[in-house]
Amino acid sequence: MKALLIHLFSIWILLIQFLHLGICGSCNSLSKRCEMRTDKLDKLLCNGGFQKNYLNSTSVHPRIIVICQVMSSSFDPAFISNFPQLYRLSVINSPNISKFTQPFPNHRLQVLNLTRLGLVHLHHNTFEGLINLRTLDLSHNKLKQLDRHIVEHLSQLQQIFLRSNNWDCDPHLKWVLNPLLGKKLMDANQMTCGVSKYKGKPVLAVMSFIKNLRNECPKIDSKSCNCSLDLIVWSPNKDYLVPVTTVNCSRLDLDHFPPSIPSNTTTLLLTGNKISDISPLLTNPKYLDVSDIYLDENQIFNIDKLEGADWLTKFRVFSLKSNKITAFPTFALENGFRKNSQIGKIYFGNNPWICDCTFTPSFKDFIIKYNDLIEDIDDVRCAFSEYDDNSLKIISELSLSSVCGEQGSFLSPLDCLNVLLASLIVFIILKLLYDYWCYKSSGKLPWIITKIP
């Protein structure tokens, strides 16, 4: 049944378009400015504009007026006051017309066809005088917005056509989702956005995304985040649309992650807050598909909890600039990095990194290994210390001796143990060779053998 209704609706749209083209074709074929045709419901056809000598004529009473190929950039609708019996007015195929010089006068007009003009903007009172208007066709213009009051004030309006315009698809157009107003839109499914970031996308889908985004945008303790729909793209199979969303909760004095964020959030900005716990990236499924997270200028001391987090295998941008991180086990991040094929940027700068022989060697190897990804590698420096020669030095440029050297000795306790074990192995091998030589030359067994019962 639904398919049948859609099919019938498509036929209706095609019929309307055919009638429009037929009227325009008749208008374009005129050999003179205006021509009255009484054989077709008293129709007045005008090519190039309305002929003023018809205004005071007592013998011309058209019920339909069709005007096409108007060359001027504006159009004055005041002349319809001279034709009280006028039922339908069509001003068509005149792309130079970008505005009306004044609102339409009070009139009993029922059908107004303004298709294939160059209309860019309509004032909210443009059609207020047309209290009996039932059909309004504004398709194939350059409209970016349409005030909802234009539709609301026309109480008798039953059909409106708006396809093929340059709709901005901003919140001002959300009225198309209103059940009472939206049902008057006869070609809502054919309306597309003209603004670059949504260009060519269906208006209904875009406005639905915007509406849902506003409803889901986080509010924490009366503080509201700012949510924006940056882009809308087709799925890989082009069978559904995917919104690209940014949620900006920066500088709201937050001490924790928002418990919930809009679905399909791509970028999350939490800069300049008091957040110290990043465990939601591990435990909250809402954050699993967030590609870009900015946690600059917070109170984060460690990121050890991220070890094993699925988010590490999916993220694109991770920024931790200007926090209080001093060290972390590099393997905690590296395991995730190896599985992540879409990492784009990482920021670690302006943190008070410890520079000692325990942490720095592995951390230096880590940031050098991923230097193509770490955008602020020159800002990854040792913590400030008045009595440390490495204070504020770039870690990637530190020498091992500068952090591990001690009174001319570069051997750590572990190195000493390794040397001792190697020496013992060499001693045992030499002793075995000596005992073997003694046995062969004198037949004397090693001392330890004589003591074994």
RAQUIJO-V564049 format. One record per pair of residues at least 4 apart in sequence whose ideal C-beta (glycine too) atoms are under 6 Angstrom apart, sorted by the first residue. I is the first residue (numbers start at 1). GAP is how many residues later the second one is. If there is no record, write none. Layout:
BEGIN
I/GAP  I/GAP
END
This chain:
BEGIN
20/95  23/43  23/67  24/44  24/68  24/69  26/19  27/18  27/20  27/39  27/41  30/5  30/15  30/17  33/15  33/18  34/12  34/17  35/10  36/8  36/24  37/6  38/4  41/22  41/23  42/20  42/21  43/21  44/18  44/21  45/21  46/4  46/21  47/22  48/21  49/21  50/17  50/29  54/6  55/27  61/24  63/22  63/24  64/24  65/24  66/24  67/24  68/24  68/25  70/24  70/27  71/25  73/23  73/25  74/25  74/27  75/22  75/25  76/25  77/23  77/27  78/27  80/6  80/27  81/24  86/23  87/23  88/23  89/20  89/23  90/23  91/23  92/23  92/24  93/23  94/23  95/23  96/22  97/20  97/21  98/20  98/22  103/22  103/23  104/23  104/25  104/26  105/24  106/23  107/23  108/24  109/21  110/22  110/24  111/24  112/21  112/24  113/24  114/24  115/22  115/24  115/25  116/24  117/24  118/24  119/22  119/24  120/22  122/4  124/23  124/25  124/26  128/25  132/24  133/21  133/24  134/22  134/24  135/24  136/24  137/24  138/24  139/22  139/24  139/25  140/24  141/24  142/24  143/22  144/22  144/24  145/23  145/27  148/4  148/27  149/4  151/30  157/27  159/27  160/24  160/25  161/25  161/26  162/29  163/24  163/27  163/28  166/28  167/26  167/27  167/36  168/27  169/24  169/26  169/29  169/37  173/34  174/33  175/6  176/6  176/31  177/30  178/4  188/16  191/12  192/8  193/5  193/8  193/10  193/13  197/34  198/8  198/34  201/5  201/31  203/4  205/36  209/20  209/34  210/19  212/4  213/14  213/16  213/49  216/46  217/8  217/10  218/7  218/40  218/43  219/5  220/38  223/29  225/22  225/24  226/22  227/20  228/18  229/14  229/16  230/14  230/16  231/13  232/9  232/11  233/9  234/4  235/4  235/5  235/7  243/21  244/22  245/17  245/19  245/20  245/21  246/21  247/14  247/18  247/21  248/21  249/21  250/19  250/21  250/22  251/21  254/19  255/19  257/23  260/26  261/4  261/25  265/25  266/25  267/25  268/22  268/25  269/25  270/25  271/23  271/25  271/26  272/25  273/25  274/25  275/23  276/23  276/24  279/4  279/26  280/4  280/7  281/6  281/28  281/30  282/23  282/27  288/23  291/25  292/24  292/25  293/25  294/25  295/25  296/23  296/25  296/26  297/25  298/25  300/23  301/23  302/26  303/25  304/24  304/28  306/6  307/25  311/4  312/24  313/23  313/26  313/27  316/26  316/28  317/27  317/28  318/28  319/28  320/28  321/26  321/28  321/29  322/28  323/28  325/26  326/26  326/28  327/27  327/32  330/4  330/32  330/33  330/36  333/4  343/30  345/30  346/27  346/28  347/28  347/29  348/32  349/27  349/30  349/31  350/29  352/31  353/29  353/30  354/5  355/5  355/27  355/35  355/48  357/46  357/47  359/4  360/4  360/43  364/31  367/7  367/10  367/13  367/29  368/28  370/4  371/6  377/19  378/16  380/15  381/11  381/13  382/8  382/9  382/11  384/7  384/8  385/6  390/12  393/5  398/4  400/4  401/4  405/5  411/4  411/5  435/11  438/4  438/6  445/4  445/5
END
